[in-house]
């Protein structure tokens, strides 16, 4: 198993199918364009030559008004890194690869957080993915039940940074 950037792997993902047409289309049609324009960085996990899954990371912010009340923050947009897409091919689902992609993402985010200001990891979870993110400590925002956050301090401690 190894990770390749979408730049290195864009011609090798045509058979990817996670069961969600939007996530499939993103990988096949938009991930490379977004990477090239600096909008998001996509990494594809391969098993030999077969795409197992992918994750896209990008910068984000959260409006102060949307953050949990128990976290003391300044009253302006709070910097975050977003897991914009995370998907696993149907042939590899329920085998721990979602967890592997999340761990890879959090490691990259922890490394970045040593150099840039980041307060949260944020994800907009589809209904079928909410329990996955909750299992790993993400909490839904009080103003948007589809948006989940994980404080960067938790990521840094877990990653030994």
C-alpha positions in Angstrom: 0.0 0.0 0.0 1.2 3.4 -0.9 0.0 7.0 -1.3 0.4 9.0 -4.4 -0.7 12.6 -5.1 -3.4 13.0 -7.7 -0.8 14.5 -10.0 1.0 11.1 -9.9 -2.1 9.0 -10.1 -4.8 10.7 -12.1 -4.6 8.3 -15.0 -4.9 5.3 -12.6 -8.2 6.1 -10.9 -10.7 5.5 -13.7 -12.0 2.2 -12.1 -12.5 3.8 -8.7 -16.1 3.3 -7.4 -17.0 4.0 -3.8 -20.7 3.7 -4.4 -21.3 7.5 -4.3 -21.5 9.2 -7.8 -20.5 12.6 -6.4 -17.3 11.3 -4.7 -16.5 9.2 -7.8 -16.9 12.2 -10.1 -14.8 14.4 -7.9 -11.8 12.0 -8.0 -12.1 11.4 -11.7 -13.0 14.9 -13.0 -12.1 17.5 -10.5 -9.4 16.4 -8.0 -6.6 17.0 -10.5 -8.0 20.4 -11.6 -8.4 21.5 -8.0 -4.9 20.3 -7.1 -3.4 22.2 -10.1 -5.2 25.4 -9.1 -4.3 25.1 -5.4 -7.9 24.6 -4.2 -7.3 21.2 -2.6 -4.7 18.4 -2.4 -5.8 14.9 -3.1 -3.9 11.8 -2.1 -4.8 8.3 -3.4 -4.1 5.1 -1.5 -3.1 2.2 -3.8 -2.9 -1.5 -3.3 -0.4 -2.4 -6.1 -2.0 -0.7 -9.0 -5.6 -0.5 -7.7 -7.0 2.6 -6.1 -8.2 1.8 -2.6 -9.4 5.2 -1.5 -8.6 8.9 -1.5 -8.7 11.9 0.7 -8.7 15.6 -0.2 -7.4 18.3 2.2 -7.9 22.1 1.9 -7.8 25.1 4.1 -11.0 26.4 5.8 -12.3 28.6 8.5 -15.2 28.4 10.9 -17.2 31.4 11.9 -16.8 32.1 15.6 -20.6 32.0 16.1 -20.6 28.4 14.9 -18.0 27.1 17.4 -18.9 25.2 20.6 -19.5 27.6 23.5 -17.1 25.7 25.8 -14.0 26.7 23.7 -12.6 30.1 24.4 -11.8 31.8 21.1 -11.5 35.2 19.5 -14.6 36.6 17.8 -13.5 36.2 14.2 -13.2 33.3 11.7 -11.2 30.5 13.2 -8.6 28.8 11.0 -9.1 25.1 10.2 -8.0 22.4 7.8 -10.8 20.6 6.1 -11.0 17.0 5.1 -13.0 17.9 2.0 -13.4 14.4 0.6 -12.7 10.9 1.9 -13.8 7.8 0.1 -13.0 4.1 -0.1 -13.6 1.9 -3.2 -16.5 -0.6 -2.7 -14.1 -3.6 -3.0 -12.1 -2.3 0.1 -14.9 -1.0 2.3 -15.3 -2.2 5.9 -11.7 -3.3 6.0 -10.2 -0.4 7.9 -9.1 1.7 5.0 -11.3 4.6 6.0 -9.5 4.7 9.3 -6.2 4.5 7.4 -7.1 7.4 5.2 -8.2 9.4 8.2 -5.0 8.6 10.1 -3.0 9.7 7.1 -4.9 12.9 6.9 -4.5 13.7 10.6 -0.8 13.1 10.4 -0.4 15.5 7.5 -2.6 18.1 9.4 -0.5 17.7 12.5 2.7 18.3 10.5 1.1 21.5 9.0 -0.1 22.7 12.4 3.5 23.0 13.5 4.0 25.7 10.9 0.6 27.4 10.4 -2.2 28.5 12.7 -4.9 25.8 12.9 -7.5 25.4 15.6 -9.7 22.6 14.1 -10.0 19.8 11.7 -13.4 20.1 10.0 -15.4 17.7 7.9 -18.9 18.0 6.3 -20.1 14.5 6.9 -22.7 12.7 4.8 -25.5 11.0 6.9 -23.9 7.6 6.4 -20.5 8.9 7.6 -21.5 10.7 10.8 -21.0 7.8 13.1 -17.5 7.1 11.6 -16.3 10.6 12.5 -18.0 10.6 15.9 -16.2 7.3 16.6 -12.9 9.1 16.1 -13.8 12.1 18.4 -15.2 14.6 16.0 -18.1 16.6 17.4 -21.0 18.1 15.4 -21.2 21.9 15.4 -24.2 23.2 17.3 -25.4 25.2 14.3 -24.8 22.6 11.6 -25.3 18.9 12.4 -23.5 17.9 9.2 -20.3 19.8 10.0 -18.0 18.1 12.5 -14.9 19.4 14.1 -11.9 18.0 16.0 -9.7 20.4 18.0 -6.2 20.4 16.8 -4.9 19.8 20.3 -6.4 16.4 20.2 -4.8 15.6 16.9 -1.4 16.9 18.1 -1.5 14.8 21.3 -2.5 11.7 19.4 0.2 12.1 16.9 2.9 12.9 19.4 3.5 16.4 18.2 
